[in-house]
């Protein structure tokens, strides 16, 4: 249930970020059950600090 909530939170954040530009992303499996997510945006208004805090 917790992983689903994190996924929903990530999707919401991605939609907010991509509202003014293109958003691309990919996930790379690291270990069983873990993903390394890479999100890139061409939107100059993307809050890099908010993204960093989200993933830490």
C-alpha positions in Angstrom: 0.0 0.0 0.0 2.9 2.4 0.8 4.5 1.8 -2.5 1.3 2.6 -4.3 1.0 5.9 -2.4 4.5 6.9 -3.4 3.7 6.1 -7.0 0.6 8.3 -6.9 2.6 11.1 -5.3 5.3 10.8 -7.9 2.7 10.8 -10.7 1.1 13.9 -9.2 4.5 15.7 -9.0 5.3 14.6 -12.6 2.0 16.0 -13.9 2.6 19.3 -12.1 6.1 19.6 -13.5 5.1 18.7 -17.0 2.2 21.1 -17.2 4.4 23.7 -18.8 6.7 21.5 -20.8 7.7 18.1 -21.9 8.6 15.5 -19.3 10.5 12.3 -19.9 11.5 9.7 -17.4 12.8 6.2 -17.1 13.3 3.7 -14.3 16.2 1.5 -13.8 15.9 -1.6 -11.6 18.8 -1.6 -9.0 17.9 -4.3 -6.6 14.7 -6.3 -6.1 11.9 -3.9 -5.2 14.0 -0.7 -5.8 14.1 1.7 -8.7 16.4 4.5 -9.7 14.2 7.1 -11.3 15.6 9.7 -13.7 13.2 12.6 -14.6 14.1 15.3 -17.0 12.1 18.3 -18.0 12.5 21.2 -20.5 10.4 23.4 -18.2 12.6 26.1 -16.8 10.2 26.5 -13.9 10.9 23.0 -12.5 11.8 23.3 -8.9 15.0 21.2 -8.6 15.0 21.5 -4.8 11.5 20.1 -4.5 12.5 17.2 -6.8 15.6 16.5 -4.7 13.6 16.6 -1.4 11.0 14.3 -2.9 13.6 11.6 -3.7 15.6 12.0 -0.4 
